[in-house]
Amino acid sequence: MTASRSGTVTARWRSRPPCAGRPLEVLFVGTVQPRKGLGALIDAFAGIDPRQARLTLLGRLDLPRDALAPVADRAVHRPPV
């Protein structure tokens, strides 16, 4: 796994993903707003079989709740504590 200066993390597997046999868990932490690239993330998740990946959004929701509708079957939002 490598991280760039912008904070982008890239994972590379030599044989099989570490989550073989269960969905990939993706965690987004921060203010849930469009300028953070949430549109691209939601679009990407909308094209993935719900059995293959799940998304948890952790942070203040700063967009309409219906924006998460395309991924409602594979995403959950948790507000900050």
N, C-alpha and C positions, 0 to 999 in steps of 0.2 A: 504494500500500500504506500502510495506517495502523496504528498500534499504540496500544492503550489503556493506561491506567495499570496494569491487571491483567496486561498482557503479551499480551493477545489481539491477533492480527494479522489484519487484514481486507484482502483484495486485491480490487480492482475493475479490470475490463478494459473498455476502450472498444470494441474490435472483437472480437478473439479472444484466448483465453488464450495466454500466451507459450509454452506447451508443446504447442501444436496439433500433432497428428501423433504424439505420444508420451505415455506416462503422466505424470500429475502426480506429482512426488516430494514427499512430506511427511516432514519430519524432526522427531522428538520427542526433545528432549535433557533429561535429568534422571532422577531415580529413577523407575523404571517401577512405579508403585503406584496403587491405586484412587483415593486422595484427590486425585490430579492429574488426574482426569477420564478416565482410560484406558478405563473402561467405555463412556463415550459415544463416545470415539474409535474403539474397536474395533467398537461397534455401527454407527457411521456407515460405517466401512470395509467391514463385512460386507455392506452394501447397495450397494456400488459395484462395478461390473464390474472385475475384476482387470486388464483391459487399459487401464483409464482412470486408475488411481492405484496408487501403491506407497507403503509406509510403512516408515521406518527408525526404530527405537527405540534410542536411544543412552543407556546408563546402567545402573545396578545394577537387576537384575530383582527386584522385591519383591512378586511375585504368582506363583501357580502357572503353570508354563510352558503348561499346557493352556488357560489363559485366552486365549492367543493363537491357539488352534486355529481359531476362525471366520475368521481373516484369514491363516492360514498360507500361502496361495497368493499373497499380495501384501504380506506384512510380514516384516521381518527384525529380529532383536535383536542389537545389538552391545554387549558389556559394556564398562565403562570400562577404560582402559589403566592 
